[in-house]
């Protein structure tokens, strides 16, 4: 599915206009130059990293592996699970799970509660270790990485948790500034400008001095996205971004995730139980059922599937108000 392709019943013309509206237009003129420079720096780093991953894949594939195909046309995945198994005692949560997401694409992980969707994200972040299989993040196998090396991976791939995972004892502005201050390569006035601009970009302008406890669930998610962007990531993992938010906020979060993908070239994985939300965002979907991959492919391929488990999931999803 191309970035410009739309589905009339999922993405309206008004939505498409909002998605295509430059992010920088939402930023105040007084901080726009610094914020634009910050975004451009992140985009350049992402493009260089994607090129390096692709080059590494071409070297490892070689002419023999490529056969008659042009190796330069092959796309190396940014993130991939290859035959991953994860169990907690006798409970096998992920059983021979394989999927991938290419640079700049959005993958949605679907399935009912308890099928291992969030566990998959925690494995990608290195918070959990797979029992077997290969996990590629930013083009490298993370299985043998030390915690220090995983911290470097988390600078490239960040996660927006269901609860926002904000620091409750400090303000919204200080939360967003935290990754910027950790880097120690920006002046304080630049940090404050970037914080202001990022909050404006995600739709929570002027909330720098509020505490997370003063915000709604949806606003906390937006702040968490701003904090994720402050790390200048190349990929963002979203864990159930629309859970416990009202339909309007879910709609706005969906548009925001699409804008970030299109305009900042972010690779994204979105865990959700909402098929309509997934249709709006996904280039590909993976459907987990009883620990296994029941489906992996495009939205169109999934909708045309005759698999009874998928059809049942669709029928239940139709009872949910669309985002």
C-alpha positions in Angstrom: 0.0 0.0 0.0 1.5 3.3 -1.0 1.5 6.4 1.3 -0.9 8.2 -1.0 -3.4 5.3 -1.3 -6.6 5.8 0.7 -9.7 3.8 1.5 -12.8 6.0 1.5 -14.4 4.2 4.4 -11.2 4.3 6.5 -9.3 7.5 5.6 -11.5 10.5 4.6 -10.4 13.3 2.4 -10.2 15.5 5.4 -8.0 13.0 7.1 -5.7 12.8 4.1 -5.3 16.6 4.1 -4.4 16.5 7.8 -2.0 13.6 7.3 -0.2 15.4 4.4 -0.1 18.8 6.2 3.6 19.4 7.1 4.3 18.8 10.8 6.3 22.0 11.0 3.1 24.0 10.2 1.9 23.1 13.7 5.0 24.6 15.3 5.2 28.3 16.5 7.3 30.5 14.3 9.7 31.4 17.1 10.9 27.8 17.5 10.3 26.5 14.0 13.9 26.9 12.8 15.4 24.9 15.6 12.7 22.2 15.4 13.0 21.9 11.6 16.8 21.5 12.1 16.1 18.8 14.7 13.8 16.9 12.4 16.1 17.2 9.4 19.0 15.9 11.5 16.9 12.8 12.5 15.7 12.2 8.9 19.3 12.3 7.6 20.5 9.9 10.3 17.6 7.5 9.4 18.3 7.6 5.7 22.0 6.8 6.3 21.1 4.0 8.7 18.6 2.4 6.2 21.2 2.6 3.5 23.8 0.9 5.7 21.3 -1.9 6.6 20.5 -2.4 2.9 24.2 -2.5 2.0 24.8 -5.1 4.6 21.9 -7.2 3.3 23.2 -7.1 -0.2 26.7 -8.1 0.9 25.3 -11.1 2.9 23.0 -12.1 0.1 25.6 -12.1 -2.7 24.9 -12.8 -6.4 24.2 -16.5 -5.8 21.5 -15.9 -3.2 19.9 -13.2 -5.4 19.8 -15.5 -8.5 18.4 -13.7 -11.5 17.0 -10.9 -9.5 18.6 -7.5 -9.1 20.0 -7.4 -5.5 19.8 -3.6 -5.4 16.0 -3.9 -5.6 15.8 -6.1 -2.5 14.8 -4.4 0.8 16.4 -5.4 4.0 13.9 -5.5 6.9 14.5 -3.0 9.7 12.9 -5.3 12.3 12.2 -9.1 12.0 11.2 -12.1 14.0 12.5 -15.4 12.6 11.0 -18.5 14.2 10.8 -16.9 17.6 9.7 -18.9 20.6 8.9 -17.5 24.1 7.4 -19.3 27.0 6.7 -18.5 30.7 6.9 -21.9 32.4 4.6 -24.3 30.6 2.7 -21.4 28.9 4.0 -20.9 25.3 3.2 -17.3 24.5 5.0 -17.1 21.1 5.4 -20.3 19.1 7.6 -20.2 16.0 6.6 -16.6 15.2 8.0 -14.9 12.1 7.3 -11.5 10.6 9.1 -8.4 9.4 8.8 -4.7 8.8 10.8 -2.8 6.2 12.3 0.7 6.7 9.6 3.4 6.7 6.7 0.9 6.8 4.0 0.3 9.5 3.3 -3.2 10.7 0.2 -3.7 12.9 0.2 -6.7 15.2 -3.4 -7.9 15.7 -5.0 -10.5 18.0 -7.2 -10.9 21.0 -5.9 -10.2 24.5 -3.3 -12.6 25.8 -1.9 -13.8 22.4 1.6 -12.3 22.9 1.3 -9.0 21.1 2.9 -6.9 23.9 5.4 -9.7 24.7 6.7 -9.3 21.1 7.3 -5.6 21.6 9.2 -6.3 24.9 11.4 -8.8 23.1 12.2 -6.2 20.4 13.1 -3.7 23.1 15.3 -6.3 24.9 13.2 -6.2 28.1 12.5 -9.9 27.5 14.7 -12.5 25.8 13.4 -15.0 23.3 13.9 -18.7 24.2 14.9 -19.4 20.6 14.8 -17.9 17.1 16.4 -14.7 15.7 15.3 -11.2 16.5 16.6 -8.4 14.2 16.4 -4.8 15.3 17.9 -2.0 13.2 19.3 -4.7 11.0 21.2 -6.6 13.8 20.6 -9.7 15.8 20.0 -8.5 19.4 20.2 -12.0 21.0 23.8 -11.7 22.2 23.9 -8.0 23.0 24.9 -6.7 26.4 22.6 -4.2 28.3 24.9 -1.4 27.3 24.6 -2.4 23.6 20.9 -2.7 23.9 20.8 0.9 25.3 22.3 2.0 22.0 19.6 0.0 20.1 16.9 1.8 22.2 18.3 5.1 21.0 17.2 4.1 17.5 14.0 2.2 18.5 11.8 3.6 21.2 8.5 2.5 22.6 5.2 4.3 23.5 3.8 2.2 26.4 0.1 1.7 27.0 0.2 3.8 30.2 2.6 6.4 28.7 5.3 5.5 31.2 5.9 9.1 32.0 7.8 10.2 35.0 5.0 11.3 37.4 7.1 13.5 39.6 8.3 15.9 36.9 6.4 18.1 34.5 5.4 17.3 30.9 8.1 19.6 29.6 10.8 17.9 31.7 9.6 14.5 30.5 10.0 15.4 26.9 13.3 17.2 27.6 14.7 14.1 29.3 16.1 12.3 26.2 17.5 15.7 24.9 19.4 16.3 28.2 20.8 12.8 28.2 22.5 13.4 24.9 24.3 16.5 26.3 24.9 18.1 22.9 22.3 20.8 23.0 22.1 24.2 24.8 19.3 24.6 27.3 17.5 27.2 25.2 17.5 24.8 22.2 16.1 22.0 24.4 13.2 24.2 25.5 12.5 25.2 21.9 12.5 21.6 20.7 10.2 20.6 23.7 7.8 23.3 22.8 7.8 22.4 19.1 7.3 18.7 19.7 4.4 19.2 22.0 2.8 21.4 19.4 3.4 18.8 16.7 1.6 16.1 18.7 -1.4 18.3 19.6 -0.7 19.2 23.3 0.7 22.7 23.0 1.3 24.7 26.0 1.3 21.9 28.5 5.0 22.0 29.5 4.3 23.0 33.1 1.6 20.4 33.8 2.1 17.2 35.6 1.2 13.9 33.9 -1.4 13.3 36.6 -3.3 16.3 35.3 -3.7 14.9 31.8 -6.2 12.6 30.2 -5.1 9.2 29.0 -5.0 10.4 25.4 -3.0 13.4 26.2 -0.5 11.2 28.1 -0.1 9.1 25.0 0.6 12.2 22.9 3.2 13.4 25.4 4.8 10.0 25.4 5.0 10.2 21.6 6.7 13.6 21.9 9.2 12.2 24.4 9.8 9.3 22.0 10.5 11.8 19.1 12.9 13.7 21.3 15.2 10.7 21.1 15.3 11.1 17.3 14.4 7.5 16.7 14.3 5.6 13.5 11.5 3.4 14.7 8.6 3.7 17.2 6.7 0.8 18.8 3.2 1.7 20.0 1.5 -0.6 22.5 -2.3 -0.4 22.2 -2.3 3.4 21.5 -6.2 3.6 21.4 -7.0 1.6 24.5 -9.0 3.6 27.1 -9.2 6.7 24.9 -12.3 8.2 23.4 -13.0 7.8 19.6 -12.0 11.3 18.7 -8.6 11.0 20.5 -8.1 7.6 18.8 -8.8 9.2 15.5 -6.3 12.0 16.1 -3.6 9.5 17.3 -4.1 7.5 14.2 -3.6 10.5 12.0 -0.5 11.5 14.0 1.1 8.1 13.6 0.6 8.3 9.9 2.0 11.8 9.7 5.1 10.7 11.6 5.6 7.8 9.2 5.2 9.8 6.1 7.0 13.0 7.0 9.7 11.7 9.3 10.2 8.3 7.6 9.7 6.4 10.8 9.4 2.7 10.9 6.5 1.7 13.1 5.0 -1.3 14.8 1.5 -0.8 16.3 0.0 -3.4 18.6 -3.8 -3.2 18.6 -6.9 -5.3 18.9 -8.8 -2.9 16.6 -9.0 -4.0 13.0 -10.3 -0.7 11.7 -7.5 1.2 13.3 -5.0 -1.3 11.8 -6.6 -0.9 8.3 -6.0 2.9 8.6 -2.3 2.5 9.4 -0.8 -0.7 8.2 1.3 -1.6 5.2 1.3 -5.2 6.5 -0.4 -7.0 9.4 0.4 -10.0 11.5 -2.4 -11.8 13.3 -1.5 -13.8 16.3 -3.7 -16.7 17.5 -2.9 -19.1 20.3 0.8 -18.1 20.1 1.1 -18.6 16.4 1.1 -16.4 13.3 -2.3 -17.1 11.7 -1.8 -14.5 9.0 1.0 -12.2 7.7 0.4 -9.9 4.7 -1.4 -6.8 3.4 -4.8 -5.4 4.5 -6.3 -6.5 1.2 -5.0 -10.0 1.5 -6.3 -10.3 5.1 -9.8 -9.0 4.1 -10.0 -11.6 1.3 -9.0 -14.5 3.6 -11.5 -17.2 4.2 -9.8 -18.3 7.4 -12.7 -18.8 9.9 -10.6 -17.4 12.8 -10.0 -14.2 10.9 -13.6 -14.0 9.7 -14.7 -14.3 13.4 -12.3 -11.6 14.4 -13.7 -9.3 11.7 -17.3 -9.9 12.7 -16.5 -9.0 16.3 -14.6 -5.9 15.2 -17.6 -4.6 13.2 -19.4 -4.1 16.6 -16.7 -1.5 17.5 -17.3 2.2 16.6 -14.9 3.1 13.7 -11.9 5.3 14.5 
